[in-house]
């Protein structure tokens, strides 16, 4: 199974959807955000249909581990 990383999809209006994507899925999503329109994102929980024209940001986890108290 391909390794996934945590990505948060932020929309106009403030909604944020956290998902786990492979590098290839993230690349496809970024291309679709540039074009706009509807895009299906396959996640561990099912398919998420995203209107890419309303995406305000993609926050991609760096993978760095943090220790906090």
mmCIF file as Biopython writes it, N, C-alpha, C and O atoms, coordinates in Angstrom:
data_model
#
loop_
_atom_site.group_PDB
_atom_site.id
_atom_site.type_symbol
_atom_site.label_atom_id
_atom_site.label_alt_id
_atom_site.label_comp_id
_atom_site.label_asym_id
_atom_site.label_entity_id
_atom_site.label_seq_id
_atom_site.pdbx_PDB_ins_code
_atom_site.Cartn_x
_atom_site.Cartn_y
_atom_site.Cartn_z
_atom_site.occupancy
_atom_site.B_iso_or_equiv
_atom_site.auth_seq_id
_atom_site.auth_asym_id
_atom_site.pdbx_PDB_model_num
ATOM 1   N N  . UNK A ? 1  ? 0.838   -1.183 0.000   1.0 0.0 1  A 1 
ATOM 2   C CA . UNK A ? 1  ? 0.000   0.000  0.000   1.0 0.0 1  A 1 
ATOM 3   C C  . UNK A ? 1  ? 0.884   1.249  0.000   1.0 0.0 1  A 1 
ATOM 4   O O  . UNK A ? 1  ? 1.902   1.295  0.691   1.0 0.0 1  A 1 
ATOM 5   N N  . UNK A ? 2  ? 0.496   2.243  -0.766  1.0 0.0 2  A 1 
ATOM 6   C CA . UNK A ? 2  ? 1.273   3.480  -0.881  1.0 0.0 2  A 1 
ATOM 7   C C  . UNK A ? 2  ? 1.189   4.278  0.417   1.0 0.0 2  A 1 
ATOM 8   O O  . UNK A ? 2  ? 0.160   4.287  1.094   1.0 0.0 2  A 1 
ATOM 9   N N  . UNK A ? 3  ? 2.273   4.935  0.742   1.0 0.0 3  A 1 
ATOM 10  C CA . UNK A ? 3  ? 2.321   5.745  1.957   1.0 0.0 3  A 1 
ATOM 11  C C  . UNK A ? 3  ? 1.481   7.007  1.771   1.0 0.0 3  A 1 
ATOM 12  O O  . UNK A ? 3  ? 1.504   7.631  0.710   1.0 0.0 3  A 1 
ATOM 13  N N  . UNK A ? 4  ? 0.739   7.372  2.817   1.0 0.0 4  A 1 
ATOM 14  C CA . UNK A ? 4  ? -0.112  8.559  2.747   1.0 0.0 4  A 1 
ATOM 15  C C  . UNK A ? 4  ? 0.422   9.631  3.685   1.0 0.0 4  A 1 
ATOM 16  O O  . UNK A ? 4  ? 1.204   9.360  4.597   1.0 0.0 4  A 1 
ATOM 17  N N  . UNK A ? 5  ? -0.026  10.857 3.432   1.0 0.0 5  A 1 
ATOM 18  C CA . UNK A ? 5  ? 0.329   11.970 4.312   1.0 0.0 5  A 1 
ATOM 19  C C  . UNK A ? 5  ? -0.932  12.753 4.645   1.0 0.0 5  A 1 
ATOM 20  O O  . UNK A ? 5  ? -1.905  12.743 3.891   1.0 0.0 5  A 1 
ATOM 21  N N  . UNK A ? 6  ? -0.898  13.427 5.777   1.0 0.0 6  A 1 
ATOM 22  C CA . UNK A ? 6  ? -2.052  14.199 6.213   1.0 0.0 6  A 1 
ATOM 23  C C  . UNK A ? 6  ? -2.123  15.508 5.439   1.0 0.0 6  A 1 
ATOM 24  O O  . UNK A ? 6  ? -1.143  16.247 5.353   1.0 0.0 6  A 1 
ATOM 25  N N  . UNK A ? 7  ? -3.307  15.785 4.872   1.0 0.0 7  A 1 
ATOM 26  C CA . UNK A ? 7  ? -3.554  17.006 4.115   1.0 0.0 7  A 1 
ATOM 27  C C  . UNK A ? 7  ? -4.853  17.607 4.617   1.0 0.0 7  A 1 
ATOM 28  O O  . UNK A ? 7  ? -5.840  16.894 4.798   1.0 0.0 7  A 1 
ATOM 29  N N  . UNK A ? 8  ? -4.862  18.908 4.842   1.0 0.0 8  A 1 
ATOM 30  C CA . UNK A ? 8  ? -6.087  19.609 5.192   1.0 0.0 8  A 1 
ATOM 31  C C  . UNK A ? 8  ? -6.504  20.452 4.001   1.0 0.0 8  A 1 
ATOM 32  O O  . UNK A ? 8  ? -5.719  21.251 3.490   1.0 0.0 8  A 1 
ATOM 33  N N  . UNK A ? 9  ? -7.750  20.272 3.556   1.0 0.0 9  A 1 
ATOM 34  C CA . UNK A ? 9  ? -8.297  21.042 2.455   1.0 0.0 9  A 1 
ATOM 35  C C  . UNK A ? 9  ? -9.144  22.148 3.060   1.0 0.0 9  A 1 
ATOM 36  O O  . UNK A ? 9  ? -10.162 21.877 3.698   1.0 0.0 9  A 1 
ATOM 37  N N  . UNK A ? 10 ? -8.725  23.400 2.862   1.0 0.0 10 A 1 
ATOM 38  C CA . UNK A ? 10 ? -9.444  24.547 3.414   1.0 0.0 10 A 1 
ATOM 39  C C  . UNK A ? 10 ? -10.264 25.230 2.337   1.0 0.0 10 A 1 
ATOM 40  O O  . UNK A ? 10 ? -9.785  25.454 1.225   1.0 0.0 10 A 1 
ATOM 41  N N  . UNK A ? 11 ? -11.508 25.560 2.676   1.0 0.0 11 A 1 
ATOM 42  C CA . UNK A ? 11 ? -12.424 26.157 1.713   1.0 0.0 11 A 1 
ATOM 43  C C  . UNK A ? 11 ? -12.724 27.607 2.057   1.0 0.0 11 A 1 
ATOM 44  O O  . UNK A ? 11 ? -12.560 28.028 3.202   1.0 0.0 11 A 1 
ATOM 45  N N  . UNK A ? 12 ? -13.163 28.369 1.064   1.0 0.0 12 A 1 
ATOM 46  C CA . UNK A ? 12 ? -13.659 29.719 1.304   1.0 0.0 12 A 1 
ATOM 47  C C  . UNK A ? 12 ? -14.773 29.601 2.336   1.0 0.0 12 A 1 
ATOM 48  O O  . UNK A ? 12 ? -15.621 28.714 2.239   1.0 0.0 12 A 1 
ATOM 49  N N  . UNK A ? 13 ? -14.776 30.484 3.316   1.0 0.0 13 A 1 
ATOM 50  C CA . UNK A ? 13 ? -15.783 30.413 4.371   1.0 0.0 13 A 1 
ATOM 51  C C  . UNK A ? 13 ? -15.255 29.770 5.638   1.0 0.0 13 A 1 
ATOM 52  O O  . UNK A ? 13 ? -15.894 29.870 6.685   1.0 0.0 13 A 1 
ATOM 53  N N  . UNK A ? 14 ? -14.097 29.109 5.573   1.0 0.0 14 A 1 
ATOM 54  C CA . UNK A ? 14 ? -13.451 28.609 6.767   1.0 0.0 14 A 1 
ATOM 55  C C  . UNK A ? 14 ? -13.536 27.119 7.038   1.0 0.0 14 A 1 
ATOM 56  O O  . UNK A ? 14 ? -12.874 26.639 7.958   1.0 0.0 14 A 1 
ATOM 57  N N  . UNK A ? 15 ? -14.318 26.369 6.281   1.0 0.0 15 A 1 
ATOM 58  C CA . UNK A ? 15 ? -14.396 24.933 6.521   1.0 0.0 15 A 1 
ATOM 59  C C  . UNK A ? 15 ? -13.080 24.265 6.140   1.0 0.0 15 A 1 
ATOM 60  O O  . UNK A ? 15 ? -12.439 24.635 5.157   1.0 0.0 15 A 1 
ATOM 61  N N  . UNK A ? 16 ? -12.688 23.266 6.944   1.0 0.0 16 A 1 
ATOM 62  C CA . UNK A ? 16 ? -11.464 22.505 6.691   1.0 0.0 16 A 1 
ATOM 63  C C  . UNK A ? 16 ? -11.799 21.021 6.775   1.0 0.0 16 A 1 
ATOM 64  O O  . UNK A ? 16 ? -12.455 20.573 7.715   1.0 0.0 16 A 1 
ATOM 65  N N  . UNK A ? 17 ? -11.339 20.261 5.778   1.0 0.0 17 A 1 
ATOM 66  C CA . UNK A ? 17 ? -11.557 18.822 5.755   1.0 0.0 17 A 1 
ATOM 67  C C  . UNK A ? 17 ? -10.191 18.136 5.789   1.0 0.0 17 A 1 
ATOM 68  O O  . UNK A ? 17 ? -9.392  18.300 4.868   1.0 0.0 17 A 1 
ATOM 69  N N  . UNK A ? 18 ? -9.919  17.363 6.853   1.0 0.0 18 A 1 
ATOM 70  C CA . UNK A ? 18 ? -8.649  16.617 6.905   1.0 0.0 18 A 1 
ATOM 71  C C  . UNK A ? 18 ? -8.782  15.292 6.158   1.0 0.0 18 A 1 
ATOM 72  O O  . UNK A ? 18 ? -9.782  14.588 6.307   1.0 0.0 18 A 1 
ATOM 73  N N  . UNK A ? 19 ? -7.780  14.957 5.361   1.0 0.0 19 A 1 
ATOM 74  C CA . UNK A ? 19 ? -7.757  13.697 4.615   1.0 0.0 19 A 1 
ATOM 75  C C  . UNK A ? 19 ? -6.328  13.157 4.614   1.0 0.0 19 A 1 
ATOM 76  O O  . UNK A ? 19 ? -5.382  13.880 4.925   1.0 0.0 19 A 1 
ATOM 77  N N  . UNK A ? 20 ? -6.184  11.885 4.264   1.0 0.0 20 A 1 
ATOM 78  C CA . UNK A ? 20 ? -4.868  11.281 4.078   1.0 0.0 20 A 1 
ATOM 79  C C  . UNK A ? 20 ? -4.773  10.904 2.606   1.0 0.0 20 A 1 
ATOM 80  O O  . UNK A ? 20 ? -5.620  10.175 2.089   1.0 0.0 20 A 1 
ATOM 81  N N  . UNK A ? 21 ? -3.725  11.409 1.924   1.0 0.0 21 A 1 
ATOM 82  C CA . UNK A ? 21 ? -3.564  11.202 0.486   1.0 0.0 21 A 1 
ATOM 83  C C  . UNK A ? 21 ? -2.172  10.684 0.168   1.0 0.0 21 A 1 
ATOM 84  O O  . UNK A ? 21 ? -1.212  10.969 0.884   1.0 0.0 21 A 1 
ATOM 85  N N  . UNK A ? 22 ? -2.075  9.926  -0.907  1.0 0.0 22 A 1 
ATOM 86  C CA . UNK A ? 22 ? -0.770  9.537  -1.421  1.0 0.0 22 A 1 
ATOM 87  C C  . UNK A ? 22 ? -0.176  10.734 -2.161  1.0 0.0 22 A 1 
ATOM 88  O O  . UNK A ? 22 ? -0.877  11.712 -2.423  1.0 0.0 22 A 1 
ATOM 89  N N  . UNK A ? 23 ? 1.081   10.663 -2.491  1.0 0.0 23 A 1 
ATOM 90  C CA . UNK A ? 23 ? 1.740   11.746 -3.223  1.0 0.0 23 A 1 
ATOM 91  C C  . UNK A ? 23 ? 1.064   11.967 -4.580  1.0 0.0 23 A 1 
ATOM 92  O O  . UNK A ? 23 ? 0.901   13.107 -5.014  1.0 0.0 23 A 1 
ATOM 93  N N  . UNK A ? 24 ? 0.676   10.890 -5.241  1.0 0.0 24 A 1 
ATOM 94  C CA . UNK A ? 24 ? 0.027   10.993 -6.552  1.0 0.0 24 A 1 
ATOM 95  C C  . UNK A ? 24 ? -1.359  11.629 -6.429  1.0 0.0 24 A 1 
ATOM 96  O O  . UNK A ? 24 ? -1.732  12.463 -7.254  1.0 0.0 24 A 1 
ATOM 97  N N  . UNK A ? 25 ? -2.119  11.242 -5.411  1.0 0.0 25 A 1 
ATOM 98  C CA . UNK A ? 25 ? -3.448  11.831 -5.193  1.0 0.0 25 A 1 
ATOM 99  C C  . UNK A ? 25 ? -3.347  13.321 -4.894  1.0 0.0 25 A 1 
ATOM 100 O O  . UNK A ? 25 ? -4.166  14.112 -5.363  1.0 0.0 25 A 1 
ATOM 101 N N  . UNK A ? 26 ? -2.334  13.705 -4.107  1.0 0.0 26 A 1 
ATOM 102 C CA . UNK A ? 26 ? -2.124  15.114 -3.789  1.0 0.0 26 A 1 
ATOM 103 C C  . UNK A ? 26 ? -1.757  15.896 -5.050  1.0 0.0 26 A 1 
ATOM 104 O O  . UNK A ? 26 ? -2.243  17.008 -5.256  1.0 0.0 26 A 1 
ATOM 105 N N  . UNK A ? 27 ? -0.913  15.323 -5.881  1.0 0.0 27 A 1 
ATOM 106 C CA . UNK A ? 27 ? -0.531  15.966 -7.142  1.0 0.0 27 A 1 
ATOM 107 C C  . UNK A ? 27 ? -1.762  16.191 -8.019  1.0 0.0 27 A 1 
ATOM 108 O O  . UNK A ? 27 ? -1.923  17.262 -8.603  1.0 0.0 27 A 1 
ATOM 109 N N  . UNK A ? 28 ? -2.624  15.185 -8.110  1.0 0.0 28 A 1 
ATOM 110 C CA . UNK A ? 28 ? -3.855  15.311 -8.899  1.0 0.0 28 A 1 
ATOM 111 C C  . UNK A ? 28 ? -4.771  16.387 -8.332  1.0 0.0 28 A 1 
ATOM 112 O O  . UNK A ? 28 ? -5.355  17.165 -9.085  1.0 0.0 28 A 1 
ATOM 113 N N  . UNK A ? 29 ? -4.899  16.436 -7.011  1.0 0.0 29 A 1 
ATOM 114 C CA . UNK A ? 29 ? -5.748  17.441 -6.376  1.0 0.0 29 A 1 
ATOM 115 C C  . UNK A ? 29 ? -5.227  18.848 -6.649  1.0 0.0 29 A 1 
ATOM 116 O O  . UNK A ? 29 ? -6.006  19.750 -6.958  1.0 0.0 29 A 1 
ATOM 117 N N  . UNK A ? 30 ? -3.927  19.037 -6.537  1.0 0.0 30 A 1 
ATOM 118 C CA . UNK A ? 30 ? -3.348  20.370 -6.800  1.0 0.0 30 A 1 
ATOM 119 C C  . UNK A ? 30 ? -3.607  20.821 -8.235  1.0 0.0 30 A 1 
ATOM 120 O O  . UNK A ? 30 ? -3.916  21.990 -8.468  1.0 0.0 30 A 1 
ATOM 121 N N  . UNK A ? 31 ? -3.487  19.912 -9.194  1.0 0.0 31 A 1 
ATOM 122 C CA . UNK A ? 31 ? -3.774  20.253 -10.591 1.0 0.0 31 A 1 
ATOM 123 C C  . UNK A ? 31 ? -5.234  20.657 -10.749 1.0 0.0 31 A 1 
ATOM 124 O O  . UNK A ? 31 ? -5.546  21.616 -11.455 1.0 0.0 31 A 1 
ATOM 125 N N  . UNK A ? 32 ? -6.128  19.921 -10.089 1.0 0.0 32 A 1 
ATOM 126 C CA . UNK A ? 32 ? -7.552  20.209 -10.215 1.0 0.0 32 A 1 
ATOM 127 C C  . UNK A ? 32 ? -7.903  21.538 -9.553  1.0 0.0 32 A 1 
ATOM 128 O O  . UNK A ? 32 ? -8.770  22.257 -10.050 1.0 0.0 32 A 1 
ATOM 129 N N  . UNK A ? 33 ? -7.253  21.878 -8.450  1.0 0.0 33 A 1 
ATOM 130 C CA . UNK A ? 33 ? -7.503  23.169 -7.791  1.0 0.0 33 A 1 
ATOM 131 C C  . UNK A ? 33 ? -7.148  24.313 -8.735  1.0 0.0 33 A 1 
ATOM 132 O O  . UNK A ? 33 ? -7.841  25.330 -8.764  1.0 0.0 33 A 1 
ATOM 133 N N  . UNK A ? 34 ? -6.085  24.156 -9.497  1.0 0.0 34 A 1 
ATOM 134 C CA . UNK A ? 34 ? -5.696  25.184 -10.468 1.0 0.0 34 A 1 
ATOM 135 C C  . UNK A ? 34 ? -6.750  25.349 -11.564 1.0 0.0 34 A 1 
ATOM 136 O O  . UNK A ? 34 ? -6.978  26.459 -12.045 1.0 0.0 34 A 1 
ATOM 137 N N  . UNK A ? 35 ? -7.395  24.239 -11.962 1.0 0.0 35 A 1 
ATOM 138 C CA . UNK A ? 35 ? -8.394  24.281 -13.030 1.0 0.0 35 A 1 
ATOM 139 C C  . UNK A ? 35 ? -9.784  24.646 -12.523 1.0 0.0 35 A 1 
ATOM 140 O O  . UNK A ? 35 ? -10.565 25.255 -13.255 1.0 0.0 35 A 1 
ATOM 141 N N  . UNK A ? 36 ? -10.104 24.285 -11.284 1.0 0.0 36 A 1 
ATOM 142 C CA . UNK A ? 36 ? -11.451 24.496 -10.748 1.0 0.0 36 A 1 
ATOM 143 C C  . UNK A ? 36 ? -12.360 23.336 -11.113 1.0 0.0 36 A 1 
ATOM 144 O O  . UNK A ? 36 ? -11.906 22.339 -11.674 1.0 0.0 36 A 1 
ATOM 145 N N  . UNK A ? 37 ? -13.634 23.464 -10.799 1.0 0.0 37 A 1 
ATOM 146 C CA . UNK A ? 37 ? -14.610 22.413 -11.096 1.0 0.0 37 A 1 
ATOM 147 C C  . UNK A ? 37 ? -14.620 21.324 -10.041 1.0 0.0 37 A 1 
ATOM 148 O O  . UNK A ? 37 ? -13.921 21.408 -9.031  1.0 0.0 37 A 1 
ATOM 149 N N  . UNK A ? 38 ? -15.425 20.302 -10.291 1.0 0.0 38 A 1 
ATOM 150 C CA . UNK A ? 38 ? -15.576 19.196 -9.347  1.0 0.0 38 A 1 
ATOM 151 C C  . UNK A ? 38 ? -14.462 18.185 -9.514  1.0 0.0 38 A 1 
ATOM 152 O O  . UNK A ? 38 ? -13.992 17.927 -10.622 1.0 0.0 38 A 1 
ATOM 153 N N  . UNK A ? 39 ? -14.040 17.607 -8.372  1.0 0.0 39 A 1 
ATOM 154 C CA . UNK A ? 39 ? -12.984 16.596 -8.371  1.0 0.0 39 A 1 
ATOM 155 C C  . UNK A ? 39 ? -13.289 15.592 -7.261  1.0 0.0 39 A 1 
ATOM 156 O O  . UNK A ? 39 ? -13.599 15.983 -6.136  1.0 0.0 39 A 1 
ATOM 157 N N  . UNK A ? 40 ? -13.200 14.303 -7.577  1.0 0.0 40 A 1 
ATOM 158 C CA . UNK A ? 40 ? -13.382 13.254 -6.576  1.0 0.0 40 A 1 
ATOM 159 C C  . UNK A ? 40 ? -12.043 12.902 -5.955  1.0 0.0 40 A 1 
ATOM 160 O O  . UNK A ? 40 ? -11.072 12.624 -6.658  1.0 0.0 40 A 1 
ATOM 161 N N  . UNK A ? 41 ? -12.005 12.919 -4.627  1.0 0.0 41 A 1 
ATOM 162 C CA . UNK A ? 41 ? -10.803 12.572 -3.873  1.0 0.0 41 A 1 
ATOM 163 C C  . UNK A ? 41 ? -11.099 11.266 -3.143  1.0 0.0 41 A 1 
ATOM 164 O O  . UNK A ? 41 ? -12.002 11.213 -2.308  1.0 0.0 41 A 1 
ATOM 165 N N  . UNK A ? 42 ? -10.352 10.220 -3.451  1.0 0.0 42 A 1 
ATOM 166 C CA . UNK A ? 42 ? -10.534 8.938  -2.768  1.0 0.0 42 A 1 
ATOM 167 C C  . UNK A ? 42 ? -9.755  8.967  -1.463  1.0 0.0 42 A 1 
ATOM 168 O O  . UNK A ? 42 ? -8.536  9.136  -1.461  1.0 0.0 42 A 1 
ATOM 169 N N  . UNK A ? 43 ? -10.471 8.799  -0.349  1.0 0.0 43 A 1 
ATOM 170 C CA . UNK A ? 43 ? -9.859  8.820  0.981   1.0 0.0 43 A 1 
ATOM 171 C C  . UNK A ? 43 ? -10.045 7.460  1.641   1.0 0.0 43 A 1 
ATOM 172 O O  . UNK A ? 43 ? -10.706 6.578  1.091   1.0 0.0 43 A 1 
ATOM 173 N N  . UNK A ? 44 ? -9.457  7.295  2.822   1.0 0.0 44 A 1 
ATOM 174 C CA . UNK A ? 44 ? -9.601  6.053  3.576   1.0 0.0 44 A 1 
ATOM 175 C C  . UNK A ? 44 ? -11.054 5.822  3.976   1.0 0.0 44 A 1 
ATOM 176 O O  . UNK A ? 44 ? -11.469 4.679  4.166   1.0 0.0 44 A 1 
ATOM 177 N N  . UNK A ? 45 ? -11.832 6.899  4.106   1.0 0.0 45 A 1 
ATOM 178 C CA . UNK A ? 45 ? -13.230 6.805  4.545   1.0 0.0 45 A 1 
ATOM 179 C C  . UNK A ? 45 ? -14.227 6.766  3.395   1.0 0.0 45 A 1 
ATOM 180 O O  . UNK A ? 45 ? -15.426 6.623  3.634   1.0 0.0 45 A 1 
ATOM 181 N N  . UNK A ? 46 ? -13.770 6.887  2.173   1.0 0.0 46 A 1 
ATOM 182 C CA . UNK A ? 46 ? -14.656 6.891  1.016   1.0 0.0 46 A 1 
ATOM 183 C C  . UNK A ? 46 ? -14.273 7.991  0.046   1.0 0.0 46 A 1 
ATOM 184 O O  . UNK A ? 46 ? -13.182 8.554  0.127   1.0 0.0 46 A 1 
ATOM 185 N N  . UNK A ? 47 ? -15.177 8.291  -0.871  1.0 0.0 47 A 1 
ATOM 186 C CA . UNK A ? 47 ? -14.916 9.307  -1.880  1.0 0.0 47 A 1 
ATOM 187 C C  . UNK A ? 47 ? -15.449 10.653 -1.418  1.0 0.0 47 A 1 
ATOM 188 O O  . UNK A ? 47 ? -16.592 10.758 -0.972  1.0 0.0 47 A 1 
ATOM 189 N N  . UNK A ? 48 ? -14.618 11.680 -1.528  1.0 0.0 48 A 1 
ATOM 190 C CA . UNK A ? 48 ? -14.981 13.043 -1.179  1.0 0.0 48 A 1 
ATOM 191 C C  . UNK A ? 48 ? -15.045 13.846 -2.475  1.0 0.0 48 A 1 
ATOM 192 O O  . UNK A ? 48 ? -14.040 13.977 -3.175  1.0 0.0 48 A 1 
ATOM 193 N N  . UNK A ? 49 ? -16.222 14.385 -2.796  1.0 0.0 49 A 1 
ATOM 194 C CA . UNK A ? 49 ? -16.372 15.223 -3.987  1.0 0.0 49 A 1 
ATOM 195 C C  . UNK A ? 49 ? -16.135 16.669 -3.585  1.0 0.0 49 A 1 
ATOM 196 O O  . UNK A ? 49 ? -16.847 17.212 -2.740  1.0 0.0 49 A 1 
ATOM 197 N N  . UNK A ? 50 ? -15.136 17.285 -4.192  1.0 0.0 50 A 1 
ATOM 198 C CA . UNK A ? 50 ? -14.695 18.630 -3.824  1.0 0.0 50 A 1 
ATOM 199 C C  . UNK A ? 50 ? -14.918 19.572 -4.998  1.0 0.0 50 A 1 
ATOM 200 O O  . UNK A ? 50 ? -14.547 19.263 -6.130  1.0 0.0 50 A 1 
ATOM 201 N N  . UNK A ? 51 ? -15.531 20.733 -4.722  1.0 0.0 51 A 1 
ATOM 202 C CA . UNK A ? 51 ? -15.616 21.775 -5.746  1.0 0.0 51 A 1 
ATOM 203 C C  . UNK A ? 51 ? -14.324 22.579 -5.636  1.0 0.0 51 A 1 
ATOM 204 O O  . UNK A ? 51 ? -14.193 23.451 -4.776  1.0 0.0 51 A 1 
ATOM 205 N N  . UNK A ? 52 ? -13.377 22.276 -6.513  1.0 0.0 52 A 1 
ATOM 206 C CA . UNK A ? 52 ? -12.018 22.814 -6.412  1.0 0.0 52 A 1 
ATOM 207 C C  . UNK A ? 52 ? -11.951 24.325 -6.566  1.0 0.0 52 A 1 
ATOM 208 O O  . UNK A ? 52 ? -10.988 24.943 -6.111  1.0 0.0 52 A 1 
ATOM 209 N N  . UNK A ? 53 ? -12.943 24.933 -7.190  1.0 0.0 53 A 1 
ATOM 210 C CA . UNK A ? 53 ? -12.958 26.385 -7.342  1.0 0.0 53 A 1 
ATOM 211 C C  . UNK A ? 53 ? -13.149 27.125 -6.033  1.0 0.0 53 A 1 
ATOM 212 O O  . UNK A ? 53 ? -12.907 28.331 -5.971  1.0 0.0 53 A 1 
ATOM 213 N N  . UNK A ? 54 ? -13.579 26.432 -4.981  1.0 0.0 54 A 1 
ATOM 214 C CA . UNK A ? 54 ? -13.798 27.043 -3.670  1.0 0.0 54 A 1 
ATOM 215 C C  . UNK A ? 54 ? -12.699 26.700 -2.667  1.0 0.0 54 A 1 
ATOM 216 O O  . UNK A ? 54 ? -12.784 27.089 -1.502  1.0 0.0 54 A 1 
ATOM 217 N N  . UNK A ? 55 ? -11.659 25.967 -3.111  1.0 0.0 55 A 1 
ATOM 218 C CA . UNK A ? 55 ? -10.556 25.622 -2.215  1.0 0.0 55 A 1 
ATOM 219 C C  . UNK A ? 55 ? -9.677  26.849 -2.005  1.0 0.0 55 A 1 
ATOM 220 O O  . UNK A ? 55 ? -9.189  27.447 -2.965  1.0 0.0 55 A 1 
ATOM 221 N N  . UNK A ? 56 ? -9.478  27.219 -0.738  1.0 0.0 56 A 1 
ATOM 222 C CA . UNK A ? 56 ? -8.659  28.383 -0.403  1.0 0.0 56 A 1 
ATOM 223 C C  . UNK A ? 56 ? -7.206  27.992 -0.117  1.0 0.0 56 A 1 
ATOM 224 O O  . UNK A ? 56 ? -6.282  28.754 -0.402  1.0 0.0 56 A 1 
ATOM 225 N N  . UNK A ? 57 ? -7.014  26.785 0.454   1.0 0.0 57 A 1 
ATOM 226 C CA . UNK A ? 57 ? -5.643  26.347 0.742   1.0 0.0 57 A 1 
ATOM 227 C C  . UNK A ? 57 ? -5.579  24.840 0.899   1.0 0.0 57 A 1 
ATOM 228 O O  . UNK A ? 57 ? -6.584  24.176 1.148   1.0 0.0 57 A 1 
ATOM 229 N N  . UNK A ? 58 ? -4.360  24.315 0.746   1.0 0.0 58 A 1 
ATOM 230 C CA . UNK A ? 58 ? -4.033  22.932 1.059   1.0 0.0 58 A 1 
ATOM 231 C C  . UNK A ? 58 ? -2.897  22.972 2.068   1.0 0.0 58 A 1 
ATOM 232 O O  . UNK A ? 58 ? -1.822  23.494 1.772   1.0 0.0 58 A 1 
ATOM 233 N N  . UNK A ? 59 ? -3.122  22.429 3.251   1.0 0.0 59 A 1 
ATOM 234 C CA . UNK A ? 59 ? -2.068  22.359 4.269   1.0 0.0 59 A 1 
ATOM 235 C C  . UNK A ? 59 ? -1.539  20.930 4.276   1.0 0.0 59 A 1 
ATOM 236 O O  . UNK A ? 59 ? -2.276  19.988 4.571   1.0 0.0 59 A 1 
ATOM 237 N N  . UNK A ? 60 ? -0.257  20.775 3.950   1.0 0.0 60 A 1 
ATOM 238 C CA . UNK A ? 60 ? 0.352   19.460 3.819   1.0 0.0 60 A 1 
ATOM 239 C C  . UNK A ? 60 ? 1.274   19.232 5.005   1.0 0.0 60 A 1 
ATOM 240 O O  . UNK A ? 60 ? 2.186   20.022 5.252   1.0 0.0 60 A 1 
ATOM 241 N N  . UNK A ? 61 ? 1.034   18.148 5.739   1.0 0.0 61 A 1 
ATOM 242 C CA . UNK A ? 61 ? 1.814   17.832 6.933   1.0 0.0 61 A 1 
ATOM 243 C C  . UNK A ? 61 ? 3.271   17.588 6.555   1.0 0.0 61 A 1 
ATOM 244 O O  . UNK A ? 61 ? 3.564   16.881 5.591   1.0 0.0 61 A 1 
ATOM 245 N N  . UNK A ? 62 ? 4.165   18.172 7.316   1.0 0.0 62 A 1 
ATOM 246 C CA . UNK A ? 62 ? 5.594   18.025 7.041   1.0 0.0 62 A 1 
ATOM 247 C C  . UNK A ? 62 ? 6.115   16.662 7.463   1.0 0.0 62 A 1 
ATOM 248 O O  . UNK A ? 62 ? 7.177   16.232 7.014   1.0 0.0 62 A 1 
ATOM 249 N N  . UNK A ? 63 ? 5.373   15.987 8.322   1.0 0.0 63 A 1 
ATOM 250 C CA . UNK A ? 63 ? 5.820   14.683 8.791   1.0 0.0 63 A 1 
ATOM 251 C C  . UNK A ? 63 ? 6.733   14.761 9.997   1.0 0.0 63 A 1 
ATOM 252 O O  . UNK A ? 63 ? 7.075   13.731 10.578  1.0 0.0 63 A 1 
ATOM 253 N N  . UNK A ? 64 ? 7.136   15.964 10.386  1.0 0.0 64 A 1 
ATOM 254 C CA . UNK A ? 64 ? 8.012   16.137 11.540  1.0 0.0 64 A 1 
ATOM 255 C C  . UNK A ? 64 ? 7.237   15.828 12.821  1.0 0.0 64 A 1 
ATOM 256 O O  . UNK A ? 64 ? 6.129   16.325 13.022  1.0 0.0 64 A 1 
ATOM 257 N N  . UNK A ? 65 ? 7.824   15.012 13.670  1.0 0.0 65 A 1 
ATOM 258 C CA . UNK A ? 65 ? 7.190   14.660 14.937  1.0 0.0 65 A 1 
ATOM 259 C C  . UNK A ? 65 ? 7.453   15.745 15.972  1.0 0.0 65 A 1 
ATOM 260 O O  . UNK A ? 65 ? 8.567   16.259 16.076  1.0 0.0 65 A 1 
ATOM 261 N N  . UNK A ? 66 ? 6.422   16.088 16.735  1.0 0.0 66 A 1 
ATOM 262 C CA . UNK A ? 66 ? 6.551   17.121 17.750  1.0 0.0 66 A 1 
ATOM 263 C C  . UNK A ? 66 ? 6.164   16.542 19.105  1.0 0.0 66 A 1 
ATOM 264 O O  . UNK A ? 66 ? 5.251   15.722 19.207  1.0 0.0 66 A 1 
ATOM 265 N N  . UNK A ? 67 ? 6.867   16.978 20.134  1.0 0.0 67 A 1 
ATOM 266 C CA . UNK A ? 67 ? 6.536   16.595 21.494  1.0 0.0 67 A 1 
ATOM 267 C C  . UNK A ? 67 ? 6.077   17.844 22.215  1.0 0.0 67 A 1 
ATOM 268 O O  . UNK A ? 67 ? 6.770   18.861 22.216  1.0 0.0 67 A 1 
ATOM 269 N N  . UNK A ? 68 ? 4.913   17.766 22.827  1.0 0.0 68 A 1 
ATOM 270 C CA . UNK A ? 68 ? 4.390   18.927 23.532  1.0 0.0 68 A 1 
ATOM 271 C C  . UNK A ? 68 ? 3.733   18.529 24.826  1.0 0.0 68 A 1 
ATOM 272 O O  . UNK A ? 68 ? 3.331   17.382 25.021  1.0 0.0 68 A 1 
ATOM 273 N N  . UNK A ? 69 ? 3.633   19.499 25.704  1.0 0.0 69 A 1 
ATOM 274 C CA . UNK A ? 69 ? 3.001   19.241 26.999  1.0 0.0 69 A 1 
ATOM 275 C C  . UNK A ? 69 ? 1.888   20.213 27.222  1.0 0.0 69 A 1 
ATOM 276 O O  . UNK A ? 69 ? 1.225   20.165 28.258  1.0 0.0 69 A 1 
#
